[in-house]
């Protein structure tokens, strides 16, 4: 391969992808879904959102990284907030 040529980047799934890359792609998909005005495009972007959310969940499990904690703690049934 000539020095000026670049290898083709495959869009195939990589199993060792960086968690930060998955988080970034998930955020981009969320932004694209939010900004889409046509239903077909929204559905496509939300499919990407779900895909990246699942990949993030899997990758966190592989790395032993905990899931996000809820921002607001909700009391269990029968408990008071007082």
C-alpha positions as CSV (number, residue, x, y, z in Angstrom):
1,X,0.0,0.0,0.0
2,X,1.4,3.4,-0.9
3,X,2.2,5.8,1.9
4,X,-0.5,8.1,0.8
5,X,-3.2,5.4,0.8
6,X,-5.3,4.9,3.9
7,X,-6.8,1.5,4.8
8,X,-10.6,1.4,4.5
9,X,-12.3,1.7,7.9
10,X,-14.9,-0.9,8.3
11,X,-18.2,-0.1,9.9
12,X,-18.5,-3.7,11.1
13,X,-19.0,-4.1,14.8
14,X,-15.8,-4.3,16.8
15,X,-16.0,-6.2,20.0
16,X,-13.3,-4.3,21.7
17,X,-14.7,-0.8,21.1
18,X,-13.9,1.8,23.7
19,X,-16.8,2.6,26.1
20,X,-16.3,6.3,25.5
21,X,-16.8,5.8,21.8
22,X,-20.1,4.0,22.4
23,X,-21.2,6.7,24.8
24,X,-20.4,9.3,22.1
25,X,-22.2,7.5,19.4
26,X,-25.2,7.0,21.7
27,X,-25.3,10.8,22.3
28,X,-25.0,11.6,18.6
29,X,-27.9,9.2,17.9
30,X,-30.0,10.9,20.6
31,X,-29.3,14.3,19.1
32,X,-30.1,13.1,15.6
33,X,-33.4,11.5,16.8
34,X,-34.4,14.6,18.6
35,X,-33.7,16.8,15.6
36,X,-35.4,14.6,13.0
37,X,-38.7,15.9,11.8
38,X,-39.8,13.0,9.6
39,X,-41.2,9.9,11.4
40,X,-39.1,7.4,9.3
41,X,-35.9,9.2,10.2
42,X,-36.8,9.4,13.9
43,X,-37.5,5.7,14.0
44,X,-34.2,5.0,12.3
45,X,-32.3,7.2,14.8
46,X,-34.1,5.7,17.8
47,X,-33.2,2.2,16.5
48,X,-29.5,3.4,16.7
49,X,-30.2,4.8,20.2
50,X,-31.4,1.4,21.3
51,X,-28.5,-0.4,19.6
52,X,-25.9,1.8,21.3
53,X,-27.7,1.5,24.7
54,X,-27.5,-2.3,24.4
55,X,-23.8,-2.2,23.4
56,X,-23.1,0.2,26.3
57,X,-24.8,-2.2,28.7
58,X,-22.9,-5.2,27.3
59,X,-19.5,-3.4,27.4
60,X,-20.0,-2.2,30.9
61,X,-20.7,-5.7,32.0
62,X,-17.5,-6.9,30.3
63,X,-15.5,-4.2,32.0
64,X,-17.2,-4.6,35.4
65,X,-18.4,-1.0,35.3
66,X,-21.5,-0.3,37.2
67,X,-24.7,1.1,35.6
68,X,-25.8,4.7,36.2
69,X,-27.6,5.3,39.5
70,X,-30.9,7.0,39.2
71,X,-30.7,10.8,39.6
72,X,-33.7,10.7,41.9
73,X,-34.1,8.0,44.5
74,X,-37.7,6.8,44.6
75,X,-39.0,5.4,47.8
76,X,-40.2,1.8,47.9
77,X,-43.9,1.2,48.3
78,X,-45.0,1.9,51.8
79,X,-42.0,4.1,52.6
80,X,-42.3,7.8,53.3
81,X,-40.0,10.6,52.0
82,X,-40.0,12.3,55.4
